[in-house]
């Protein structure tokens, strides 16, 4: 018997699909469906790039926040632009985020190249990237296994690290997580990514950066299974948003005879919720693109100067999407104010009346209510 089997009996390399609650399987199925939709959705390059970039910011900040990093998505955005200067005492916080960005980009490049390796070499490279140029409190080089026990009670003895990483990689690549049915492929891949993170947490092979490395490994496994990058970030975003519950679930699983099903169910629910939010973002981007494309033939079929002005007005009102007074209209957008500055005040009134006839706005006295472009023709009810 190996020493970890006595000290960590919950590291059993077993999980029973029948122990997972029905609700968790339904959520995993929903997550798989949403991932498939995202893989096949049509979206303009600009909109897709923006959603992907924002997802990267959220995912990286969430990963770092799990270990105490206090910088925000806005800070990371400005760091990547080179427009943000941190005080000397906080430079390491920025380095943590930039390291994670490079590590995520590396995992995404490997996934595109078809590299599915998740063995010891891969996690050592990940850890080295996570800790690159960061001050060390342990004296152990980044990417090297620790040679002493950690203060954490749930970390395995150092002599078991190599064996456990090999065994975990073999287990996660084996028949336990494969299915003959295509519809089960992504659900099983999500479970594999969740359990990979859990087992890596228990092994804690490095003196520092184990949490960030574990979450990167989980991200890689999702990408390798065909989960879009913007979607894969939702797993760590859920853990960061519910950090105290995540810690509780980890403790619950690390018990003699511990059951991993509650942890899987907890992570599956949050992942599905995150994917719903992402799908809503994509649909809003689609609806906006459809609306902008449809405004020209609706508002200005003859391609006139007045029509082009009315299209600009309609876009500004749709972006506002809340009731306002007529006097507030020209404050919505500087371009709009400049457009009407040289025209008679009656021009704005005529343009608003034209949009009202097209059911793009409701006018009641001096009150305006913008109406959405009819981008969802088959939606039932209100």
ChimeraX attribute file (.defattr): number of C-alpha atoms within 10 A of each C-alpha:
attribute: neighborCount
match mode: 1-to-1
recipient: residues
	/A:1	5
	/A:2	8
	/A:3	12
	/A:4	20
	/A:5	12
	/A:6	11
	/A:7	15
	/A:8	20
	/A:9	14
	/A:10	20
	/A:11	23
	/A:12	12
	/A:13	12
	/A:14	11
	/A:15	14
	/A:16	10
	/A:17	12
	/A:18	9
	/A:19	11
	/A:20	17
	/A:21	13
	/A:22	11
	/A:23	12
	/A:24	19
	/A:25	19
	/A:26	15
	/A:27	19
	/A:28	26
	/A:29	20
	/A:30	20
	/A:31	25
	/A:32	24
	/A:33	17
	/A:34	19
	/A:35	24
	/A:36	15
	/A:37	12
	/A:38	19
	/A:39	14
	/A:40	9
	/A:41	14
	/A:42	11
	/A:43	15
	/A:44	11
	/A:45	8
	/A:46	9
	/A:47	15
	/A:48	16
	/A:49	13
	/A:50	11
	/A:51	15
	/A:52	17
	/A:53	15
	/A:54	14
	/A:55	21
	/A:56	25
	/A:57	20
	/A:58	20
	/A:59	29
	/A:60	26
	/A:61	27
	/A:62	29
	/A:63	26
	/A:64	24
	/A:65	20
	/A:66	20
	/A:67	13
	/A:68	10
	/A:69	17
	/A:70	14
	/A:71	17
	/A:72	16
	/A:73	18
	/A:74	14
	/A:75	19
	/A:76	22
	/A:77	16
	/A:78	12
	/A:79	17
	/A:80	15
	/A:81	9
	/A:82	9
	/A:83	9
	/A:84	14
	/A:85	12
	/A:86	12
	/A:87	8
	/A:88	7
	/A:89	7
	/A:90	13
	/A:91	12
	/A:92	16
	/A:93	17
	/A:94	20
	/A:95	17
	/A:96	24
	/A:97	27
	/A:98	20
	/A:99	21
	/A:100	27
	/A:101	20
	/A:102	14
	/A:103	21
	/A:104	24
	/A:105	14
	/A:106	15
	/A:107	23
	/A:108	19
	/A:109	14
	/A:110	16
	/A:111	20
	/A:112	13
	/A:113	10
	/A:114	11
	/A:115	13
	/A:116	17
	/A:117	16
	/A:118	20
	/A:119	16
	/A:120	20
	/A:121	12
	/A:122	15
	/A:123	22
	/A:124	18
	/A:125	15
	/A:126	28
	/A:127	29
	/A:128	20
	/A:129	24
	/A:130	29
	/A:131	21
	/A:132	18
	/A:133	13
	/A:134	15
	/A:135	9
	/A:136	13
	/A:137	8
	/A:138	11
	/A:139	10
	/A:140	14
	/A:141	16
	/A:142	24
	/A:143	24
	/A:144	15
	/A:145	20
	/A:146	21
	/A:147	14
	/A:148	11
	/A:149	15
	/A:150	17
	/A:151	7
	/A:152	9
	/A:153	11
	/A:154	17
	/A:155	19
	/A:156	23
	/A:157	19
	/A:158	18
	/A:159	16
	/A:160	14
	/A:161	22
	/A:162	14
	/A:163	11
	/A:164	20
	/A:165	21
	/A:166	13
	/A:167	14
	/A:168	21
	/A:169	15
	/A:170	13
	/A:171	16
	/A:172	20
	/A:173	15
	/A:174	10
	/A:175	9
	/A:176	15
	/A:177	17
	/A:178	17
	/A:179	13
	/A:180	7
	/A:181	7
	/A:182	9
	/A:183	12
	/A:184	15
	/A:185	17
	/A:186	24
	/A:187	24
	/A:188	21
	/A:189	24
	/A:190	27
	/A:191	22
	/A:192	23
	/A:193	24
	/A:194	25
	/A:195	21
	/A:196	22
	/A:197	21
	/A:198	22
	/A:199	19
	/A:200	23
	/A:201	20
	/A:202	21
	/A:203	24
	/A:204	26
	/A:205	32
	/A:206	26
	/A:207	21
	/A:208	24
	/A:209	21
	/A:210	22
	/A:211	20
	/A:212	26
	/A:213	29
	/A:214	24
	/A:215	26
	/A:216	26
	/A:217	24
	/A:218	28
	/A:219	27
	/A:220	26
	/A:221	25
	/A:222	25
	/A:223	26
	/A:224	22
	/A:225	18
	/A:226	18
	/A:227	24
	/A:228	17
	/A:229	25
	/A:230	22
	/A:231	28
	/A:232	25
	/A:233	30
	/A:234	26
	/A:235	28
	/A:236	27
	/A:237	23
	/A:238	22
	/A:239	22
	/A:240	20
	/A:241	14
	/A:242	13
	/A:243	15
	/A:244	11
	/A:245	13
	/A:246	18
	/A:247	11
	/A:248	11
	/A:249	17
	/A:250	18
	/A:251	13
	/A:252	15
	/A:253	19
	/A:254	20
	/A:255	15
	/A:256	13
	/A:257	12
	/A:258	15
	/A:259	18
	/A:260	23
	/A:261	20
	/A:262	18
	/A:263	20
	/A:264	24
	/A:265	21
	/A:266	16
	/A:267	23
	/A:268	27
	/A:269	21
	/A:270	20
	/A:271	26
	/A:272	26
	/A:273	18
	/A:274	21
	/A:275	25
	/A:276	18
	/A:277	14
	/A:278	19
	/A:279	18
	/A:280	12
	/A:281	13
	/A:282	19
	/A:283	16
	/A:284	13
	/A:285	17
	/A:286	19
	/A:287	17
	/A:288	19
	/A:289	15
	/A:290	15
	/A:291	18
	/A:292	16
	/A:293	11
	/A:294	14
	/A:295	20
	/A:296	17
	/A:297	12
	/A:298	13
	/A:299	21
	/A:300	16
	/A:301	11
	/A:302	12
	/A:303	11
	/A:304	11
	/A:305	9
	/A:306	13
	/A:307	20
	/A:308	17
	/A:309	17
	/A:310	23
	/A:311	20
	/A:312	17
	/A:313	24
	/A:314	25
	/A:315	19
	/A:316	19
	/A:317	24
	/A:318	19
	/A:319	12
	/A:320	15
	/A:321	14
	/A:322	11
	/A:323	15
	/A:324	15
	/A:325	13
	/A:326	17
	/A:327	10
	/A:328	10
	/A:329	18
	/A:330	19
	/A:331	12
	/A:332	14
	/A:333	15
	/A:334	9
	/A:335	14
	/A:336	18
	/A:337	14
	/A:338	11
	/A:339	14
	/A:340	15
	/A:341	11
	/A:342	8
	/A:343	10
	/A:344	9
	/A:345	10
	/A:346	9
	/A:347	12
	/A:348	18
	/A:349	11
	/A:350	12
	/A:351	18
	/A:352	22
	/A:353	16
	/A:354	16
	/A:355	21
	/A:356	17
	/A:357	12
	/A:358	12
	/A:359	14
	/A:360	22
	/A:361	23
	/A:362	18
	/A:363	17
	/A:364	9
	/A:365	8
	/A:366	9
	/A:367	13
	/A:368	21
	/A:369	20
	/A:370	23
	/A:371	18
	/A:372	18
	/A:373	19
	/A:374	14
	/A:375	16
	/A:376	11
	/A:377	6
	/A:378	7
	/A:379	8
	/A:380	6
	/A:381	4
	/A:382	3
